[in-house]
Amino acid sequence: MPDLPPQSPADPSGPPTFWGRLTAWSLYRALTGLVFASPRRQFWMLILFPVIWVLVAHLGPILQMMQVSFLSSYPPSAGKEVVLTTANYSRFFGDSIFLVPFWRTMVFSVVLTLTTLVLMYPVAYFLARHVRRDNQLLFLMLLLIPFWVGEIVRIYAVMIILGNNGALNLLLRWLGLIERPIPFMYTNFSLSVGIVYLTALYMLMPLYSALEKIPANYSEAAADLGAGPWTRFFRVTLPLSLEGVGAGCTLVFLIATGMYATPVLLGGPNTTLFSQTIAGFFHVAGDQWPTGAAFSTIMLVTALVVAGAFNRIIALLSGRVAK
């Protein structure tokens, strides 16, 4: 780099600094003027690094996985020819043993998404409509505290609560409702509790954001016109919060379809999800990675189609409400 121009001795701003000398350098001014000469260039400079990050860290691995799904063998080995094939996809559609965990995952994810919505909507409504604005941040922080620890720690917390000597069984025995512990663990119940617990925040925050934006005078105007509490909810509050419902349900559904640690630790032999089936192909020796990549692609595409269809329905409903 050539020498930067010295600062004038008569400059009253004090001794020269690195940034002061840099901004006074003619080459630096020319370069910044070229880069930020127009709003369009400023826009592209602003989004350049986020776009690179998305392409490299997110789309790149997905595209690589899709490429591997069409290979006959992976990782490549010496003396073995690798050809393009669709046999990995045909294996999924040709064997019912893979269809069972796939459809179980889809139905399970949809049911748990709706369950999480039903459970979290009253909490979000209470925070947005009945808690003073000065205290809302405090309540949100209290709800966020469990999510400061890792996913595995929270799963083990659920296991402690639902175990034979866990808090739930001890409470039921203390109330005299049972004599022997109820085997909650390694069932659909334990898996459902774990997934709902782990995804509750992703439903709560979009719902709270949507409900908090609804002006309170809308409900007051409906009440003045004679609408009861349930009418105000179904005709005013719920329609205006559909965007939050769509965002929360999309997040929870996509997360639920891809969960792996939770079904492994909380599920049993009758609750195998498709993520466990996919992982099995990557854990065994041999040329099973292309099959696992094909199954991952099928799961990804299906989940995105379902989420896209749901958001399309929400958009149509929101547009109808706006009219």
Secondary structure by P-SEA (a helix, b strand, c coil): cccccccccccccccccaaaaaaacaaaaaaaaaaaccaaaaaaaaaaaaaaaaaaccaaaaaaaaaaaacccccccccbbbbbbaaaaaaaaacaaaaaaaaaaaaaaaaaaaaaaaaaaaaaaaaaccccccaaaaaaaaaaccccccaaaaaaaaaaaaccccaaaaaaaaaccccccccccccaaaaaaaaaaaaaaaaaaaaaaaaaaccaaaaaaaaaacccaaaaaaccccccaaaaaaaaaaaaaaaaaccccccccccccccccaaaaaaaaaaccccaaaaaaaaaaaaaaaaaaaaaaaaaaaaaaaaaaac
